[in-house]
Amino acid sequence: MPAGVWKALAGIIAVLLVAVVALDQWQARRGGLSSLFWTPGRPAAEARPAPKPPALPPAPPVPSGAPRIAVIVDDLGSRRDVFDLVRELGRPLAVGVLPDMPLSGWIAAEARRVGLEVLLDLPMEPYRYPELDPGPGALMMAMAPPELSRRVVRHLDALPTVIGVTNHMGSRMTEDRARMRAALEPLAERRLLFVDALTSNHSVAFDEARRLGLRAGRRQVVVDAAAGEAGERARLEEAQRAAAERGEAIVLAHGHPLTLRLLKEYVSRWEAAGIRLVPVSQLTR
């Protein structure tokens, strides 16, 4: 057979194949026949999004004089998945939002919209800096007091839904009275509250906040995923004991999927034991 005839037949076959593939994909898109071909990058017709974990049931009623726990989930600002886990708990938690992070503004606004209290998680210089980096927008020991105040004002202006501030790191900064007073003065002007994360046993931050007339509190328990699941469980059990003994406790939980999974479990335990979860503003004076 002449070469020209073979070329013509090959062209006809190619056109037919293209038409068959196109018809197959058109039918699959319309929800008709299943596709006869696998197309790279094309999502499977039967693929479904992973189901969300069930939310906690509504909190049971407890006496008004029951022990109280306030939980601040901090270190937020870069991961939406962690914030979504906080929101799904359906409890009056507080979120600590770091400044100058990709999702800082969105998380602060969305948290306020769904009824969560919002704190600025204010980064401050720790001991062992720069080995330990407090992150963007941090207050540093090399800054003069007026510069510290201006930086706090800038962060507060960027996150207008905050009701107060807690410190992120800051083991060194919170031991310095003059610098802490400069950092806290903008809070006094705006009538915001302060929660001392107690990253140093020698912190003067709570005392300076009280001297300025701020509503203030101190955390009693820190829950950190770096301690592993066993360590986190121990700290969450400590929070229950602290609330029972003191009548109240402020818990600082670093934002991490493991922490939120365990927190969901322990919130149910706390409520079954007659402990109320309350906004952190109720435990500041």
Order of alpha helices (4+ residues) and beta strands (2+ residues): alpha-beta-alpha-beta-alpha-beta-alpha-beta-alpha-beta-alpha-beta-beta-alpha-beta-alpha-beta
